[in-house]
């Protein structure tokens, strides 16, 4: 009985694989398709290269160019002098200083937490 079941299973398996083997051999290469057209929209400004630059400030600090502030006539603010401190007379080498202030307040209250009365 087991032998008949095994032979029957082998016959069904062979019959099931025969079309796939035949079709695998009959595949012919197709002509190369034309390349896809490029996307019609450009990348957003923040993703193109160094990111957005607004009023000289950039998301990527290395992309900021403060060389225009080496000329004292182009400075609008008293802090602009810190953006271009000349290291040489010709102004080709300069250092830029900046700062950052991160204020933070932590207030934790829980009216349900009380001291235990003894």
N, C-alpha and C positions, 0 to 999 in steps of 0.2 A: 504494500500500500504506500509506504514511504517512497519507494522507487518510482512509482507512477506519478506521485505528487511532484517529486524532484524533476522528472523528465518533462512533465507538463509545465512546470515553472520555467525550466530552461527554454522550452519551445516558445513560451509567451515572451520571455525576455529577449530571445533572438529575434522574434518577429517585431518587437517594439524597437530594437536598436537598428534593424535593417534599414528603415527609411532615413534615419539620421546619418548613418554611415554613407548611404548612397548620396544624400544631399550634400554631405561634407565634401565628397569627391567632385561634385558637379559645380562647385562654386567657381565662378570666373571673376577675375579682377575687373572692377568697374573703372571707368575713366575718372581721372582726378577731378574733383569738384572745384569750382572757383572759390577762392578764399573769401571769407566773410568780410563784409564791409566794416570799417572801424565805427566805433560809437560816435554818434552825431553830437553828443554834448561833451563839453570839456570838463575836466576835473573841477571840483569846487576850489575856491581860492585857498582855503585852509589846507587842502591836500596837495596842492601843486607846489612842490619844492619846500620853501622855508616857511610857508604859512602866511597869515594875514599880517600886514603892517599898518597900524593905525597911529597917527601922530608920532611916528618914529619908533613906537614900541611894537615888538613882534612877539608872537608865541614862542619862537625860537630865538633865544637871546643872541646867538652867534650871527643872526641875520640882521641885527640892528647896525645901522651906520650913522654914527654921530659926528662924522668928520665935518659936516657943514657947520657944527657949533664951534669949530676951532676959530672961526671968524667972529670976534666979539660983536660985530654989527648985526649978526643974525640971531643973537640970543634974545629970547623973549622973557625969560624968567631968570631970577638970580641963581637958581639951582642948575641952570644950563651950563654954567661954568664948570661944574663937576663932570659933565658928559665928555668934555675934551680938555684934558690937562696935558699940555705939550711936554714931551720928554726931550725933544730936540728943537733947535731954532727954526728949522725949515717946516716943522709941524707934521712931518711924515710919520713920526712915532708919537703916539699919545696914549694915555690911559683913560679909561672910563670908570667912574664910580657910580654906584647906584645903591639904593636901599630898599628895604621892605619892612613893613610894619604889619604884624599879624596880632590883632587884639583878640582876646578870648576871655570870656567870663564863664565860670562854672558855678552853678547854683543848684544844689541838691537838697530837696525837701521831701519829706515823706511824713505826713501828719499821722499816719498809722503806727509809726515807730515811736514808742515812748519808753521812758525808763521804767523798769519794773519796780513796783512798790513792794517793799518787804514788810 
